[in-house]
Amino acid sequence: MSTQPDRPETLPRRNRPQPAPDEAVDPVVPTVRTSEGQPSQVQAPAGSARTTRRGQATVQLGVRVTEDIADLVAAEADRRGISQRAVVEEALRAHLSG
């Protein structure tokens, strides 16, 4: 057996944990690179929502449904080859728009 300890008492500086360079940056506030290459925070408009690739605003609903409804939505999405979100949106539009 070796008489050398398993781990040194002090670690070299390069092996110590370092905080992330963007530790103080809010991930919700978008940043834009300036012409000098430095990041600059941009104020997001109040009440802004995220947008999809098509530019439509999306909102997280956080709705829970029973297993039979989840199965029904999944089966319809598979049958039609569209996303479950699209199935739900189409069903709501058809039912609520009149």
N, C-alpha and C positions, 0 to 999 in steps of 0.2 A: 504494500500500500504506500501511497505517496503521502508525504507530510505537508504537501502544498494544499492550502485551503481551496474549497470548491469554487469560491467566488471571491475576487479581491474586495477588500474593505471599501475602497473608493474606485469608482469607474472613471475611465478617461472621459474628457469633455464630449468627445464625439459620440459616445454611447449613451449619454444621458438623454432622457426624453426632452424634446423641445416643443414649445407651443407652435401650432400651425401658423403660417404667415398671415392667414386671413381670419385669425381667431376673433378679432374685434369687429369683423364685418358682418352686418346683418344680411343673411341670405335672401331675405324677402325684398330688400331694396336693390334694384338693378344697378349695375355698374357699367360704365362706358369707358373705354380706353381713350385717353386724350392723344393728341398728335405726338406728345413726348413719350407715349407708351405707359404713362402712369394711370392707374384706375381712378375714376372720378365717380362718386355716387350721384345718382339721378333721383330726384324726388318723384315717387310714383303718385299719380293723381289719386285723390281721396276716393275711396269706394271702388277702386278699379278691380276688375275681375281678370282671371287668366283667360287667354284666348287660345283657340284651337288653330290648327294649320289653315283653316278656312277663314279665320278672323272672327269667329263667333265667340262671345264670352261664355265661359262655363262656370258653373257653381257646384260645389260639393253638397249633395243633399244628405247623405248619411242615413238612408232609409233602410230599415230591416224588413224583410218579407219572410213569409213562411216557406218551408222547403218545397211544398207543391208549387208555389208561384215561381220560385227560383228554378225549379225543374222545367216548368212550362216556358219560361223565358229562354232558358238554355236550349231547349228542344226547338223552339221557333227560330232562334238565332242560327242553330246548326242547319235546320231545314232550308232557311232562306239564304244562308251564307253571309250574314251580316253580324255586327257586334250586338251583344246583349244590350248595350246602351241604346243603339239604334232601335231595337225592338221596343224597349220601354218608351223612348221618345215618340215613336210612331203611334204606339197604343194610347199614350196620353193625349197626343194631338187629335187622334180620331175620336176619343171618348169625350174630351173636354171642349173641343171646338164646335161641337154642335150637332 
